[in-house]
Amino acid sequence: MSTTIRRKAKTARKSAAAQGNKAKVRTARARTGSAVDMAMGWLPFSEEQLHRIFLFAILGGAAVLAWVVASMAGLPTMAEMQFAQVASDAGFEVKRVEVRGVKNINELKVYEKALAERDRSMTMVDLDGLRSELLELSWVKDARVSRQLPDTLVIDIVERKPSAVLRKADHFVLIDKSGHELETVSRKNAQGKLIVSGPGAGQQVVALSQLLEAAPALKPRVAEAEWIGNRRWNLTFQTGQVLALPEGGREAASSLVTFARLDGTNRLLGGKVTAFDMRAKDRIYLRVPDEEGKELALKAGAVPHTAQAGD
């Protein structure tokens, strides 16, 4: 005998509560959908494009994670070493070094740097590192290192050009136009080049070059330039005569131009006057050897006949 159990019907209160909950859910879904649709409308992507962007971002993150894990395990280094070995076995290995552009520098110093790469796989040669080492050589202004497959390293050197000789306390140093020291030279090898001296003179070489350019006719006749008191120049000409210039680049250049003009009209260089002092603004002081200790004060530009070379 079966018994049928009948559940009690929902009361009116429960039915009303259930209907209220369903209505709230429908309202929330409608609001959420509207907010999402509104946000999607603001973006310059379609829904399909946005899905692709998310997919690429996920894949990119996975790739980065895989690379980090592989790096921690040393796999890239192992792969690089294996590739280098394969290249070396195939003949892509440094066997020759070709150096170009060397004239004054000791070529052996270049080869000493480059031969450290000998018998190394071409793929393992650090071109930038080798270039940096070459730039440390005093004569090297610039350098370019390249591979010439299958087995040659080519090194192109740009040398610095010697411009003058810096006289120090106990030796002479060849320098370029910027004052960069190249190498020590003997007094004999310094002959024929402009000799620069005085404390701090090495840092004033560029200014000296600009000064001499103000009077091109006198420039090749200047044998020495002494930087005095870290403020001005004394120029010694090939005749042994000395010209004292005033302080200041503009003032010194103006005085040198005036002296060049006076020399052109009165032949000052090669005469009896041993020293010219142009530190005063309106006068030139001359020292004559046979009148020891006596100085003639003359207005600039008014050089008398007694100062000429023929007297």
Buried (B, 14 or more C-beta within 10 A) or exposed (E): EEEEEEEEEEEEEEEEEEEEEEEEEEEEEEEEEEEEEEEEEEEEEEEEEEEEEEEEEEEEEEEEEEEEEBEEEEEEEEEEBEEBEEBBEEEBBBEEBEBEBBEEBEEEBBBEBBEBBEEBBBBBBEEEEBBEBBEEBBBBBEBBBEBEEEBBBBBBBEBBEBBBBBBEEEEBBBBBBEBBBBBEBEEEEBEEBBBBBBEEBBEBBEBBBEBBEBBEEBBEBBBBBBBBEEEBBBBBBEBEBBBBBBEEBEBBBBBBEBBBBBBEEBBBBBBBBEBBBBBEEEBBBBBBEEEEEEEBEBEBEEBEEBBBBEE
